[in-house]
Amino acid sequence: SSSVTAPTPVRCAVTLSATPATLDAAGGSGRIGIATTRDCTWSARADADWITLATPATGQGEASLAFTAAANTQVASRRGAVVV
């Protein structure tokens, strides 16, 4: 027989809070608060090339991850996300 003793997805629920949640066309920087239990690992990635995450973009337990968004020089609006 075997048993697995590892964090489960329910146990490793992640709650995020971004400050600020939006940026204007000038771009800027902010922080993402990551809340999870101390034995749960996480990783983050930006879904747009104009968003840069502080390194390392991985961790375990609670953390604060810095991000920077480059200025938007185009006429059209844009939307990007950080996936944790």
C-alpha positions in Angstrom: 0.0 0.0 0.0 1.0 3.6 -0.3 0.0 6.9 1.1 0.6 10.4 -0.1 1.2 13.2 2.3 1.5 16.4 0.3 -0.4 19.6 0.1 -3.7 19.3 -1.8 -5.1 22.0 -4.1 -7.8 22.8 -1.5 -5.1 23.2 1.2 -3.0 25.3 -1.1 -5.6 27.8 -2.1 -4.1 31.1 -3.2 -5.5 34.6 -2.6 -4.0 37.6 -4.5 -4.2 41.3 -4.1 -2.6 43.8 -6.5 -1.7 47.4 -5.6 -2.5 49.2 -7.8 -4.9 46.9 -9.8 -4.7 49.1 -12.9 -2.1 51.4 -14.4 -2.5 54.3 -16.9 -0.7 54.6 -20.2 2.5 55.8 -18.6 3.0 52.4 -17.1 4.5 52.0 -13.6 5.1 49.5 -10.9 3.2 47.8 -8.1 3.1 44.7 -5.9 1.0 41.6 -5.8 0.3 40.1 -2.4 0.3 36.3 -2.4 -1.4 34.6 0.5 -1.3 30.8 0.9 -0.2 28.4 3.6 3.6 28.2 4.4 4.0 24.7 3.0 2.5 25.5 -0.4 4.7 26.5 -3.4 3.7 29.0 -6.1 5.0 30.4 -9.3 4.1 33.5 -11.3 4.4 34.6 -15.0 3.3 37.6 -17.0 1.0 37.0 -20.0 2.3 40.0 -21.8 5.9 40.9 -22.8 5.5 44.5 -21.5 5.0 43.2 -17.9 8.1 42.4 -16.0 8.1 40.4 -12.7 10.8 40.6 -10.0 12.9 37.6 -9.8 12.6 35.0 -8.5 8.9 34.7 -9.5 8.5 31.6 -7.4 8.2 31.0 -3.7 6.6 29.2 -0.9 4.0 30.5 1.5 3.0 34.2 1.7 5.0 36.7 -0.3 4.9 40.1 -2.0 5.9 40.1 -5.7 6.9 43.3 -7.5 5.9 44.0 -11.1 6.6 46.7 -13.6 4.5 47.6 -16.7 6.2 49.5 -19.6 4.5 52.6 -21.0 1.9 52.1 -23.7 3.1 54.0 -26.7 0.2 52.8 -28.9 -3.1 54.4 -29.5 -5.1 51.3 -28.6 -5.6 50.2 -25.0 -4.1 47.0 -23.8 -4.7 44.4 -21.2 -2.3 42.1 -19.4 -2.3 39.8 -16.4 0.0 38.1 -14.0 -0.8 34.4 -13.6 0.0 32.8 -10.2 
